[in-house]
Amino acid sequence: MAYKILTADPNLCSGCRVCELVCSLIKEGECNPRKSRIRVLKIDREGFDLPLICQHCGEPLCKEVCPVNAISRDGETGAMVLNEEICIGCRSCIMACPFGIIGYDYEKGVSRKCDLCEGDPKCVLFCETDALRYEKPEIAETIRQASVLDALAPALNKRMSDAVQ
């Protein structure tokens, strides 16, 4: 079964961080970016904002290292979901995540991660620039390829211009 996937296009991200606020409000009942399951990495020197999102990996290391099996795949959405009632707060999943996106709730003493809002990610609904999308994999791949080509175009044009001279 092909699940939809959440993607982030840094070329479209304005750095507004509304996604962080919406996520924390929906999941924790307060607008607090530290409690969000999505993070926007700001690279000021480059003027670049990068939304960091859970990739809900095909072979998730977070699930493999969890000693109490608190992480499982949702059969409907394909999301890797963390059950806070089972989580013992060991943080193994945090250390194992290759994207560094799993967080820790110090008040509850458990890890926290994106669950795709049960197949209707609210961060996507509130993203004004469409930097966040929830698409079928083949559509997401096409969008990603176009975004890479857009990013590479100036460098390729310069290279071709230099070669002609």
C-alpha positions in Angstrom: 0.0 0.0 0.0 1.4 3.4 -1.0 0.8 5.9 1.8 0.9 9.6 1.4 4.1 11.3 2.6 4.8 14.7 4.2 7.4 16.7 2.3 9.0 20.1 3.0 10.4 22.4 0.3 13.0 24.7 1.8 12.8 26.9 -1.4 9.2 27.8 -0.5 9.6 28.0 3.3 9.4 31.6 4.5 10.5 30.8 8.1 7.2 32.0 9.6 7.1 29.0 11.9 3.3 28.8 11.9 3.7 25.1 11.4 5.4 24.8 14.8 2.8 26.8 16.5 -0.1 24.9 14.9 1.5 21.5 15.8 2.1 22.4 19.4 -1.4 23.8 19.7 -3.1 20.8 18.2 -0.9 18.2 20.1 -0.2 20.0 23.4 -2.9 22.6 23.7 -0.5 25.6 23.7 1.5 27.6 21.2 5.0 26.5 22.1 7.5 25.7 19.4 9.5 23.6 21.8 6.5 21.2 22.0 6.1 20.9 18.2 6.7 17.7 16.3 8.0 19.8 13.3 10.9 22.2 13.6 12.1 25.0 11.3 15.9 25.2 11.2 16.9 28.8 10.5 20.2 29.3 8.8 20.6 33.1 9.0 23.9 33.3 7.3 22.4 31.8 4.2 19.0 33.3 4.6 17.6 29.8 4.5 14.8 28.1 6.4 14.5 24.3 6.5 11.5 22.6 7.9 12.6 19.4 9.6 10.0 16.6 9.5 9.7 13.0 10.5 10.3 10.8 7.4 8.2 7.9 8.8 11.0 5.7 7.4 10.4 2.4 5.7 12.8 0.7 8.1 12.7 3.0 11.1 15.6 2.9 13.4 13.5 4.6 16.1 11.2 1.6 16.2 14.1 -0.9 16.1 15.8 0.5 19.2 12.7 1.0 21.4 13.1 -1.5 24.2 9.4 -1.4 25.0 7.9 -1.4 21.5 6.3 2.0 22.0 6.7 2.9 18.3 4.6 1.2 15.6 3.4 1.8 12.1 -0.2 3.0 11.7 -1.9 0.8 9.2 -4.1 3.6 7.8 -1.6 6.4 7.4 1.8 4.6 7.4 3.0 7.0 10.1 5.4 5.7 12.7 3.4 6.5 15.9 4.8 6.7 19.4 2.5 5.5 22.2 3.3 7.8 25.1 1.6 5.4 27.5 4.1 2.7 26.8 7.2 5.0 26.3 9.6 4.8 29.3 11.5 8.0 28.3 14.8 6.2 27.6 15.5 8.5 24.6 16.9 5.6 22.5 14.6 6.6 19.6 15.9 10.2 19.8 19.5 9.0 19.5 18.7 6.6 16.7 16.7 9.0 14.5 19.0 9.9 11.5 17.0 13.2 11.0 17.2 14.4 14.6 13.5 15.2 14.6 12.2 13.1 17.6 11.8 15.3 20.6 11.5 14.8 24.3 8.7 16.1 26.6 10.4 16.9 29.9 7.1 17.4 31.7 5.8 14.0 30.8 9.1 12.2 30.7 8.5 10.7 27.2 9.6 11.1 23.6 7.4 12.8 21.1 7.2 12.6 17.3 4.9 13.4 14.4 2.0 11.0 13.8 0.7 12.8 10.7 -2.4 14.0 12.7 -4.1 10.7 11.8 -3.7 11.3 8.0 -4.6 15.0 8.1 -1.4 16.9 9.0 -2.5 20.3 10.3 0.9 21.9 9.6 0.1 21.4 5.9 -3.3 23.1 6.2 -1.7 26.2 7.7 1.4 26.5 5.5 0.8 29.7 3.6 3.6 29.1 1.1 2.8 25.4 0.3 6.3 24.5 1.5 4.7 21.6 3.4 2.7 19.1 1.4 1.0 15.8 2.1 1.0 13.9 -1.2 1.1 10.5 -2.9 4.8 9.5 -3.2 4.9 9.8 -7.0 3.5 13.4 -6.8 5.9 14.3 -4.0 8.9 12.9 -6.0 7.9 15.0 -9.0 7.7 18.2 -6.8 11.0 17.4 -5.2 12.7 16.9 -8.5 11.3 20.2 -9.8 12.5 22.0 -6.6 16.0 20.6 -7.0 16.1 21.7 -10.7 15.0 25.2 -9.6 17.7 25.3 -7.0 20.4 24.2 -9.5 19.3 26.3 -12.4 21.3 29.5 -11.5 24.5 27.4 -11.0 24.0 25.5 -14.3 23.2 28.8 -16.2 26.4 30.4 -14.8 28.4 27.3 -15.8 27.1 27.3 -19.3 27.6 31.1 -19.6 31.3 30.7 -18.4 31.8 27.8 -20.9 30.6 29.9 -23.8 33.0 32.8 -23.0 
